Amino acid sequence: MKYTADSRSYDPAGLYTLSLRLVIGWTYFSAFWRRLVLENKLIPDENGYIGEKFNHFLPNALGIKPLIEYLVTHPDALQRSMMIFTIVEAIVGLLIILGFFTRLMSFGIFSLALGILLGSGWIGTTCLDEWQIGVLGIAGGFILFLSGSSTYSLDYYFMKKNKAFTHKKWFLWLGSGSLPLSKPKTFVLAGSALIFGLTLYTNQYFHGGVWGKLHNKSVKPKVEISNVSFNHQHIQFEIYRTEGADVYGSFLIGIQLTDKDGKILKELNQADLSEFPKEKIKNHYVAKVKPGKHSLIIPLGAKADLLITIDDLKKEEIHRIKLIDISGTEWTLEIQ
């Protein structure tokens, strides 16, 4: 079935959403621009590696945590995924800016924004940064699907040139023009209600933003201690940083082993931790716990086993492990 040029191309909504199309397109294309043109952030073990930033999403991701954990425990797969993800962002962003197959690219925008929302919607130190980016990207993608592109787009250019493929019905669903919906009000209402419901649910899940007490897991670092074991003259335990700012590490300046009365049996101070042997740190993910200039650095999402010599102490004497952050925050674990 063929459609006339006017019925295919004239839709003022596609013109009215021009600024939205350009801005959303740039937000995704700029990810590629930052990572490969301005700098190369796809090289593992170098500062700014995007895979380590992806690791930051892990502790409190919604629904996709198993996928993230698989990738951060398989560095080769992670790097390939980050390369593919970056290329997809570049293509989707550029074609949205150009207005070429706008509705197909809007589905890409929707999907990328959904991934951001589920993975990192909990991150944001001063406001709900990643959550806002995610939900607004989803809503923006839906709007661009409804509107398509108009005057300032390649879709419009090819329609005016009367190209054969623009006469196909599928082009109205994947490109631009008047969307052939039998019940547009129902479709828009249903889609908007679903997106609004997702917005409220994730706002509550990540931040308590709908009812109850507000919380922000990006403000203060939190380190969990688990899996304590003893081996000859050593104690081993796992540390996992699950909260705090993604751009700033937790700086550990003290580890204490105490008895049931709180007496310190073994202590590693700031100097000891800045020189903590790397061979006694077993990292699980690409975000690595490592000794720094003045402390032991624990990035967001990092998980590692620490091995500490306990000399002539008996394991029965040790009742508590205490970690001390440079901020003064302390985390403890009672050993059963």
QUIDA-V449482 format. One record per run of one state. SS is the DSSP state (alpha for helix, beta for strand, coil for the rest). FROM is the first residue (numbers start at 1). TO is the last residue. Records with the same first field share a line. If there is no record, write none. Layout:
SS: FROM-TO / FROM-TO
//
This chain:
coil: 1-4 / 10-11 / 17-17 / 39-49 / 56-57 / 61-64 / 73-74 / 99-101 / 121-128 / 148-153 / 161-163 / 168-168 / 175-183 / 208-221 / 232-233 / 244-249 / 259-263 / 269-269 / 275-277 / 284-289 / 292-295 / 299-302 / 310-314 / 318-319 / 326-329 / 335-336
alpha: 5-9 / 12-16 / 18-38 / 50-55 / 58-60 / 65-72 / 75-98 / 102-120 / 129-147 / 154-160 / 164-167 / 169-174 / 184-207 / 270-274 / 278-280 / 315-317
beta: 222-231 / 234-243 / 250-258 / 264-268 / 281-283 / 290-291 / 296-298 / 303-309 / 320-325 / 330-334
//
